Amino acid sequence: MATPDFNDADIDLEGDDRKRGGRGGAGGKRGFSRRKVCRFCADKQVQIDYKDPQTLKYFITDRGKIVPRRISGNCAKHQRKVSLAIKRARMIALMPFAVTGK
């Protein structure tokens, strides 16, 4: 059984392919995007209230799903409050559970 010949040049010990733009997966294919800021942390005047569906409608999709925080930009604390407010608003019929019709 023959053993394959390896050169020292074939072995990359440092793993700098991602830094140089080599074949390191998807590193570098995505453009720079600005980090989203939680609107509730930025503006202390805005309150999360289940009785205000106009504010909460920005955090649900057109199909009625709650938007995740990586898309909405909310911090974890405020995302939990938004999620709870949406669920409460749904229970008293201020917001839809799902969209009817097409």
Order of alpha helices (4+ residues) and beta strands (2+ residues): alpha-alpha-alpha-alpha-alpha
